[in-house]
Each structure stands twice: as C-alpha cells, then as structure tokens.
Amino acid sequence: MTDQTHYHSILLVEDDKRLSDLMVEYLQKQGMKVDAEYRGDTAVQRILDTQPDLIILDLMLPGLDGLEVCRKIRPYYDRPILMLTAKDEDIDQVVGLELGADDYVIKPVQPRVLLARIRTLLRRVQCQPDTNLSTELHFGRLHIKPAARLVLLNNQEITLTTQEYDLLFLFASRAGEILTRDTILEALNGTEYDGLDRSVDIRISRLRKLLENNPTKPTGIKTVRGQGYLFVADGFTKGESHA
C-alpha cells in the first residue's frame, strides 16, 4: 500500500542551510517532494506561484520573518502552514496561530515529531468529513458547504485555514452538544489535551472574530465554563456580520 504522504509537495523555508539540507533529505526519504527556500521575502512569491501542498515556515528569517510571510500569504494560500520556532514562548505560537498558521514545532526539531505533524496536516486536508457531503448546513446567516469546504456568512465567502474550517465543521455538525477540549483535540489532531495547549482557544477566538456580531459576547460559539464549548444552532439567525 502506498503511503498517503507520497507525491505531496512541501516547501521548506529555513535560512539555516545545514538544518534545511538535513530536513529535506529526511522528508524526501519519507516519500515527499521537498524544495527549500532560504529567505522570507523571496519565499512569498514562490509560495503564491507554486501553491505547495504544505509549507514549513521558520519564524526567524532574513528579508521577512515567518510571521510576516504568514500574514502576506494567508489570504491567497489555503493549505497547511507549519511554523518552526526556536523560542519556547507562548507569544510566538499564539501570534502564529492568529495569523493563520495551522500548527507549530519547537526547535530543536525532532524528525519523527515533525513527520507526524506533517502527516496529520496532510491527512486532514485529504480526508473528507464523515458526514454526507451533499448535506449543507444552514444556521441563519451562516452557510457551510462541506463538499466544497466553503463557508458563507451573509452570502459572503469567509476565508478559513484548514484547521479553522475543520473546527467550525465539527461544531456545526454537533450543534447543541458541549465539546470539551479533549474531544476537540482528539477529533482534529488525534491528541489529548495536556492542560497547556492553547491552540483550541486561539482558533475559537479567531472564528468568533470572523463570524460573530460581537466576538466578546458570542451567541454562536459559546464557552461553557468548566466544561468546554457549545455551538448554538440559532446563534447566527439575527443581525448582520460585524465586518
């Protein structure tokens, strides 16, 4: 059986050439097609021109840093972005996720960890939701079309990252059910909540900013203190978008 990671194209943006060469060699041995770029400013146009299946993006880069690269490409690139950071600090991870990165790995990079994260992101893109793709979801102003992975708010398309879409679809397909962080992380990443992971909260905050009239007083995606999050079916039935 052929591994599903074969034939996927990856662009590695990393200015440490020795590290870059090692990562490219390792990932190519795993059956991936990997190209390297060493500067942030030149990476932007290359990403937009080639549209690789996944980007591995270092935080510290010459020309433009990884956060700026992410900010510039995200409106025009809807595939996974995996960020590398040498700083074990929440702020870098939080900002990266808020700018649209799908995941992050902290240096020094463990090859097996990196490979597992890449495979998870690629699998998430490749796999379709388990529900009937012909079943579109309507919640007042909010309209989700699973077959096209398309989200409309007030008949206007909303641009979401892969994980943001998957999170929204998970909520919408289980409307009225309280979902714990454990449930969400298991569904999206196949991992358990370790008590420290803030990625779920960050993505929910971003979804609220994109979808809610008043993100500070959400009516569609509510926090249930001490339990988790609740998607309210009629939470998008009134008013217009705040955008």
C-alpha positions as CSV (number, residue, x, y, z in Angstrom):
1,M,0.0,0.0,0.0
2,T,1.4,3.4,-1.0
3,D,1.9,5.9,1.9
4,Q,-0.5,8.8,1.6
5,T,2.4,11.3,2.0
6,H,3.8,10.3,-1.4
7,Y,3.5,12.9,-4.1
8,H,2.7,15.7,-1.7
9,S,4.8,18.9,-2.4
10,I,6.3,20.7,0.5
11,L,8.2,24.0,0.6
12,L,10.6,24.4,3.5
13,V,11.5,28.0,4.3
14,E,14.5,27.8,6.6
15,D,17.7,30.0,6.5
16,D,19.9,27.5,8.3
17,K,21.2,25.7,5.2
18,R,22.7,22.8,7.1
19,L,19.4,22.2,9.0
20,S,17.5,22.7,5.8
21,D,19.5,20.1,4.0
22,L,19.0,17.6,6.7
23,M,15.3,18.2,6.9
24,V,14.9,18.0,3.1
25,E,16.9,14.7,3.0
26,Y,14.9,13.2,5.8
27,L,11.5,14.1,4.4
28,Q,12.4,13.0,0.9
29,K,13.3,9.6,2.3
30,Q,9.7,9.5,3.6
31,G,8.5,9.8,0.1
32,M,7.8,13.6,0.0
33,K,8.7,16.1,-2.7
34,V,10.5,18.9,-0.8
35,D,12.0,22.1,-2.0
36,A,13.9,24.7,0.0
37,E,13.8,28.5,0.2
38,Y,16.2,30.4,2.5
39,R,14.7,33.9,2.7
40,G,11.3,35.2,3.7
41,D,11.0,37.9,1.1
42,T,11.7,35.6,-1.8
43,A,9.5,32.8,-0.3
44,V,6.3,34.8,-0.6
45,Q,6.1,35.0,-4.3
46,R,7.4,31.4,-4.7
47,I,4.6,30.2,-2.4
48,L,1.9,32.1,-4.3
49,D,3.3,30.9,-7.7
50,T,3.7,27.2,-6.9
51,Q,1.0,26.7,-4.2
52,P,2.7,23.7,-2.5
53,D,0.6,21.2,-0.5
54,L,2.2,22.3,2.7
55,I,4.7,25.0,3.9
56,I,7.2,24.5,6.7
57,L,8.0,28.1,7.8
58,D,10.8,29.1,10.1
59,L,10.0,32.0,12.4
60,M,13.3,33.8,12.1
61,L,14.2,34.5,8.5
62,P,16.2,37.2,6.6
63,G,14.2,39.6,4.4
64,L,10.8,38.9,6.1
65,D,10.3,36.9,9.3
66,G,8.0,33.9,9.3
67,L,5.1,35.8,10.9
68,E,5.2,38.4,8.1
69,V,5.4,35.7,5.5
70,C,2.4,34.0,7.0
71,R,0.5,37.3,7.1
72,K,1.2,38.1,3.5
73,I,0.4,34.7,2.0
74,R,-2.6,33.5,4.1
75,P,-5.3,35.4,2.1
76,Y,-4.1,33.7,-1.1
77,Y,-3.0,30.3,0.2
78,D,-5.5,28.0,1.9
79,R,-3.2,25.0,2.5
80,P,-1.4,24.0,5.8
81,I,1.3,26.2,7.3
82,L,3.6,24.5,9.9
83,M,5.7,27.0,11.7
84,L,9.1,26.3,13.3
85,T,10.2,28.4,16.2
86,A,13.4,28.2,18.3
87,K,11.6,30.1,21.1
88,D,9.6,28.1,23.6
89,E,7.4,31.1,24.2
90,D,3.6,31.2,24.1
91,I,3.6,34.6,22.3
92,D,5.2,33.3,19.1
93,Q,2.9,30.3,19.0
94,V,-0.2,32.4,19.7
95,V,0.7,35.1,17.1
96,G,1.5,32.5,14.5
97,L,-1.9,30.7,15.0
98,E,-3.7,34.0,15.0
99,L,-2.1,34.9,11.6
100,G,-3.4,31.6,10.2
101,A,-0.7,29.0,10.9
102,D,-2.1,25.5,11.3
103,D,0.5,24.1,13.7
104,Y,4.0,24.7,15.1
105,V,7.0,22.7,16.1
106,I,9.6,24.0,18.5
107,K,13.3,23.7,17.7
108,P,15.5,21.6,18.0
109,V,13.3,19.7,15.6
110,Q,12.7,16.0,16.4
111,P,12.4,14.4,12.9
112,R,9.7,11.9,14.0
113,V,7.6,14.7,15.6
114,L,8.0,16.9,12.5
115,L,6.9,14.0,10.3
116,A,3.9,13.2,12.5
117,R,2.7,16.8,12.4
118,I,3.2,17.0,8.6
119,R,1.2,13.7,8.1
120,T,-1.5,14.9,10.4
121,L,-1.9,18.2,8.5
122,L,-1.8,16.5,5.0
123,R,-4.3,13.8,6.2
124,R,-6.7,16.5,7.4
125,V,-6.7,18.1,4.0
126,Q,-7.0,14.9,2.1
127,C,-9.7,13.3,4.2
128,Q,-13.3,14.5,3.8
129,P,-15.7,14.8,6.7
130,D,-17.5,11.6,7.7
131,T,-20.9,13.1,7.2
132,N,-22.9,13.2,3.9
133,L,-21.1,15.7,1.7
134,S,-24.3,16.6,0.0
135,T,-25.8,17.8,3.2
136,E,-25.2,21.6,3.5
137,L,-25.5,23.2,6.9
138,H,-27.6,26.4,7.4
139,F,-27.6,28.4,10.6
140,G,-29.3,31.7,9.7
141,R,-26.6,34.0,8.3
142,L,-24.1,31.1,8.3
143,H,-24.0,28.6,5.5
144,I,-21.5,25.7,5.3
145,K,-21.0,23.6,2.1
146,P,-18.9,20.5,3.1
147,A,-18.4,19.2,-0.5
148,A,-16.6,22.5,-1.4
149,R,-15.3,23.2,2.2
150,L,-16.9,26.6,1.7
151,V,-18.2,28.9,4.4
152,L,-20.6,31.8,3.7
153,L,-21.6,34.5,6.1
154,N,-24.4,36.8,4.8
155,N,-23.7,35.2,1.4
156,Q,-20.1,36.3,1.5
157,E,-17.3,33.7,1.5
158,I,-15.2,33.6,4.7
159,T,-11.6,32.6,4.3
160,L,-10.6,30.0,6.9
161,T,-7.5,27.9,7.4
162,T,-7.7,24.1,7.2
163,Q,-7.9,23.7,11.0
164,E,-10.4,26.6,11.4
165,Y,-12.7,25.1,8.8
166,D,-12.4,21.6,10.4
167,L,-13.1,23.1,13.8
168,L,-16.2,25.0,12.6
169,F,-17.5,21.9,10.8
170,L,-17.0,19.8,13.9
171,F,-19.0,22.4,15.9
172,A,-21.7,22.8,13.3
173,S,-22.2,19.0,12.8
174,R,-22.6,18.6,16.5
175,A,-24.7,21.7,17.3
176,G,-26.2,21.8,20.7
177,E,-23.6,19.4,22.2
178,I,-20.9,20.6,24.6
179,L,-17.5,19.7,23.3
180,T,-14.5,19.5,25.7
181,R,-11.0,20.4,24.7
182,D,-10.2,16.7,24.8
183,T,-13.0,16.0,22.3
184,I,-11.9,18.8,20.0
185,L,-8.2,17.9,20.0
186,E,-8.9,14.2,19.5
187,A,-11.2,15.0,16.6
188,L,-8.8,17.4,14.9
189,N,-5.3,16.2,15.8
190,G,-5.7,12.8,17.3
191,T,-4.1,14.0,20.5
192,E,-5.3,14.5,24.1
193,Y,-5.5,17.9,25.9
194,D,-2.4,18.2,28.1
195,G,-3.8,21.1,30.2
196,L,-1.5,23.6,28.5
197,D,-2.3,23.6,24.8
198,R,-4.0,26.9,23.8
199,S,-4.5,26.2,20.1
200,V,-8.2,25.4,20.5
201,D,-8.9,28.6,22.4
202,I,-7.0,30.7,19.9
203,R,-8.8,29.2,16.9
204,I,-12.2,29.6,18.6
205,S,-11.3,33.2,19.3
206,R,-10.4,33.7,15.6
207,L,-13.6,32.0,14.5
208,R,-15.6,34.4,16.7
209,K,-13.9,37.4,15.2
210,L,-14.7,36.2,11.7
211,L,-18.3,35.0,12.4
212,E,-19.8,36.7,15.4
213,N,-21.6,40.1,15.6
214,N,-19.9,40.8,18.9
215,P,-16.9,38.4,19.5
216,T,-16.7,39.4,23.2
217,K,-20.3,38.3,23.7
218,P,-20.7,35.4,21.3
219,T,-24.1,33.9,20.5
220,G,-23.0,31.2,18.1
221,I,-20.0,29.6,19.7
222,K,-20.4,29.8,23.5
223,T,-18.0,29.0,26.3
224,V,-19.5,26.7,28.9
225,R,-17.4,27.3,32.0
226,G,-15.6,24.3,33.3
227,Q,-16.9,22.1,30.5
228,G,-16.0,23.3,27.0
229,Y,-17.6,24.9,24.1
230,L,-21.2,24.9,22.6
231,F,-22.3,25.7,19.1
232,V,-25.8,27.2,19.3
233,A,-27.8,26.4,16.2
234,D,-29.8,29.7,16.3
235,G,-26.8,31.8,17.3
236,F,-26.4,33.2,13.8
237,T,-30.0,33.9,13.0
238,K,-30.2,37.6,13.8
239,G,-28.4,40.7,12.7
240,E,-25.6,41.3,10.3
241,S,-22.0,40.4,10.4
242,H,-19.8,42.8,12.4
243,A,-17.4,43.0,9.4
